[in-house]
Amino acid sequence: MSQLIDTTRRRTNWVAFGIVLALLVAFPFVVPRPQFWVVSVGLRSLWLGIVAMSLIWLAKTTGMLSLGQLTFWGVSGYTVAILSTTGDLHYGLSLPLAVLAGTAVGFLVALICVRTQGVYFLMLTLAVSQLGYFLVLQAASLTGGFEGIGGIRRPELFGLSFDDRNVLYFFALAAAVGCYLLCRYVARTPFGLALEGVRDSPERMRALGYNVYWYRVAAFTFSSFLASVSGVLALFYHGRITPGAVDMVRSVDVLIVSVLGGIGSIAGAFLGSTGLTILQNFAQHPAIPVRRLTLTGVVFVVVLLFFPGGIVGLTDQARRAWSRFRRRDGDPSGDREEEGSGRETAATGSATTRG
């Protein structure tokens, strides 16, 4: 029975994925004010969603919550900026080198950080993030210091320039879809299943002969690869990179996106990034009295207190609330619905864990 539920849910998920993808493809051609909706909302949501997805994937599969993802994001962005402005290296080489550099730094950080867990791991990755920020400031001859590196020429792909907002949008969309499918694929492989075992019971996995340490290192390195891809996209989005892009506030933004979308769902990364992007854009309106950061903090607290499952979990939360409401009215079907919802949620969690 549970297998039938899993199969049905997977088919439903793929149909929903196809519909959402079709809507995203049509998005630049149907929205008014495309400079705002495509660039300020669409593009920013995509690259911010990818870096948040790297955090969610790591937390979901290994239980490790990292605040250092923007470090690898910044390494890839600065690498492209330095190579393209001072080295005049072709993007065909600088882009793979940038992603490789971000991933390599992630590997080195993982060698140290994954030896700890829980709040110690969180604080270590936060320290790495701050270390990266101050290194960027101090290496001014290479990184430009406070001013950063500007004047980044956007590349061309098959004769199509990234200066065209639609070209850059579809490139970012392709990267986001590719990273999303890659995360789902990795989670289904024996490596992904072993990571779940490491997350749930590392002692048992050690007893079975698995090297828990190196599995964690590999998972952390994979998540840094995702963050590095996002760093390249963000560089082309801004056309420049500064230390402000990798400071603590931006790291917290990534955490807020993950919580807002739902830290138990990979797709929640893009829902959260879209929600935060729209919120921060409209929070700049003069009619809104509170500052942008204040409003973002209020939303973060509200989500933590009342919507722990984020945007993705709203449906299940509403269903459980409706079942409790009917049970108070003496309707016995409310109990059955809540039990069914609980079983379905458990099945969903199982399917999500496997997929």
Disulfide bonds with the S-S distance in Angstrom:
none
